[in-house]
Amino acid sequence: MNSGSIVLQGLVLGMGAGAVSEAFKRVGRSSKDPKDASSILFNQANVEFLVDRLSRMRGAALKLGQMLSIQEISMSSPEIEAILTRVQNSANYMPDYQLEKVMKTNLGSDWRARFGSFDDVPIAAASIGQVHSATLHDGRTVAVKVQYPGVANSIESDLSNVQALVVMAGFLPKGMFLDNTIKVARRELGWECDYVREAECIRRFRSFVDGDSNLFVPAVVDALSTTHVLTTEWAPGATVGRMTHLSQSERDHIGSIVLKLCLREIFEFHFMQTDPNWSNFLYDEKNHRLSLVDFGAAREFPDEFIRSYIEILKAASIGDREACIYWSDKVGYFTGLESAAMRDAHASSILALGEPFRISNMDDGSGRYDFARQDVTARVREMIPVMLRERLRPPPEETYSLHRKLSGAFLLCAKLGARIPCQQLFTDAYHGYLQRSQITAA
C-alpha cells in the first residue's frame, strides 16, 4: 500500500469517526433537512481534523479551492469555503535544519556567504514555499522564495486525496466537472513548483510593462535562483487589500491600475499573471504604483482562443445577447445539445459580468462605474444553479485561470469601493487590439 493510500484512509476514517460520534449525539432528534446531514459531516471535530490534514497538503487543497471558487462553490458548501480559508491562513514554516538543507542543495554549502545577510525567519508562507528577506553584498534588499521539500513529488497524491474528500463529502453537483478541475490544478501546480519557469515568466512580464510608471515587477537575481530557490529584487508596498483607508481618488487609482492591467493581459500581452491573491499586489504609496509578485501560475493564451474571447467581451460590452452565445460556442462552452435555459443563463451571466464595461452606475456624468454599488455577483449567482444543472461539458480550460484573475480584480475594486472609467478602459483596449491586428495582417 502506498503512502497516498494510507493518508487517504486516515482522512476517511478520521472524518467517519467524527461523523459517527456526532450522529450518536443527535439520536432522538429526527430531521429531514438535507443540511442536517451536511452538518453531521462538517461538525466542529471534523472541521478541525480537516484543517489540520489539509494544511499538510496546502498546495493541492488551495489550488483546488481556487478552481472551484470560480464555479461558485459557495453556492454548494459554505462549510468547505470556510475550511479552505483557514487552510490558506495557516502558516507551516520549515524547521531550520530543513531550510539549511534546501539552501545547501540549491546554492551550495557556502550559500550564506553569497548573501550580505539572510533572515532565517520567513516573512511569508505560500502554498508551496516560504519567503525570506535578505540583502546582497551590493546593498540591495531581495526576497528569497524557498520551496518546501517534496512538494513537487506529492502533487499527484495530494490532489487525489483532496479529490477523494470532495467526492466523499458529496457537496459538488455534476456541473462542477471535478475531474477536469483536477486536471487543470495538476498542471498549474506543476508550473508553480518550477522556479526556473517562474523566473522566465517574470522576465517576460517585466518586458511587457517596461515604461509603465504605474507598475513594478522585481527583477530576478539569476545567480541566486534555481528550480527550488527564487531570488528577486525587493517589491515595495503593502497588500492592496489593506488600502481601504486611502482617499477615494487613491483607491480609484489602484482599481484602475488593476483593471487596466487585466485588459492589457488579455488584449495586448495574451499572457497573464493569473493568481489574484491580494498579497501578490503591493501598493507603493510613496510612488503611487503597484508592485506585482508571484508569477508561478502565469500563462500564455493561444491567439485563436483570445480572438474569440475578446469578441465575447465585446458582445457583453454592448449588450448583444446573441453574439455572447455565438462566440461562447466558438470558444468551446457548448456541445450544441444544451437546453435553451442553459444558453440563456450563460448569456445572462456574461452580460452581467460585462456591465461595468457597458454602463455607468453613477449620476455625475463622469462615465465611471462605482464598484461599491454593483450587484453583479448576486445576479450571476442567480444563474449558477441552472448552469450547474444543465451544463454538458466543462468550461474551456483557459477560462479557469482567466476568470480567476478577472473575478479577483472585480472583488478588489468592490473592496476598495473604486470608481473607475471602465467603459473608456475597455474601448481603449479594444481599439488598440484592432490596430495591432491590422498591422499584423498587413
Secondary structure, 3 states (H helix, E strand, C coil): CCHHHHHHHHHHHHHHHHHHHHHHHCCCCCCCCHHHHHHHHCCHHHHHHHHHHHHCCHHHHHHHHHHHHHCCHHHCCHHHHHHHHHHHHCCCCCCHHHHHHHHHHHHCCCHHHHCCEECCCCCEECCCEEEEEEECCCCCEEEEEEECCCHHHHHHHHHHHHHHHHHHHCCCCHHHCHHHHHHHHHHHHHHHCCHHHHHHHHHHHHHHHCCCCCEECCCECHHHCCCCEEEEECCCCEEHHHHHHCCHHHHHHHHHHHHHHHHHHHHHHCEECCCCCHHHEEEECCCCEEEECCCCCCEECCHHHHHHHHHHHHHHHHCCHHHHHHHHHHHCCCCCCCCHHHHHHHHHHHHHHCHHHCCCCCCCCCCCEEHHHCCHHHHHHHHHHHHHHHCCCCCCHHHHHHHHHHHHHHHHHHHHCCEECHHHHHHHHHHHHHHHHHHHHC
